[in-house]
């Protein structure tokens, strides 16, 4: 029971860091970019992306690992057929698939799209000259692409609540 509580505590803590970290960038860092000049905005977001990315990926991996310990080591999943023959197994499989897709999407699509805008030569040239029209437009597009990750998080929350 103590082991279960410790792993559940870690699972919830890592999911707060993962979900909360991504939410913080979208809801606080992105709006701040409008308040500073174009070159500073580009530099700031690039630093935030480089610094936060490995930590967010690690938090996501730890959520999936602790979720696996909760379901398979401590929980009732004993055989591979439990994954489709029991309600718990079906629920856990959905959480695992959505977790992996959300982490993969954020790491390989959302992150790469935003970094490609921030390291684009034309964008660097224009923002250094103080022009931000194209930068804002491409950043908004990146924001829309990255927000698909939010759909994954909401699905995971739904699955965790309606187990
Ligand atoms: C951001 C994503 C996630 C959040 C916010 C989250 C949150 C939670 C919360 C709050 C609980 C406690 C629920 C309860 O005791 O009724 C829980 C339990 C659990 N979660 Fe997650 N979770 C996430 C992702 C995942 C993933 C990806 C998996 C699968 C790999 C997973 C597997 C589990 C399992 C097996 C339990 C224990 C359920 C039980 O048997 O009591 N979770 N999670």
Boltz pocket constraint, residues with backbone or C-beta under 6 A from the ligand:
constraints:
  - pocket:
      binder: B
      contacts: [[A, 8], [A, 11], [A, 12], [A, 15], [A, 16], [A, 18], [A, 19], [A, 63], [A, 64], [A, 65], [A, 66], [A, 67], [A, 68], [A, 70], [A, 71], [A, 72], [A, 75], [A, 92], [A, 95], [A, 96], [A, 98], [A, 99], [A, 100], [A, 153], [A, 156], [A, 157], [A, 160], [A, 163]]
      max_distance: 6.0
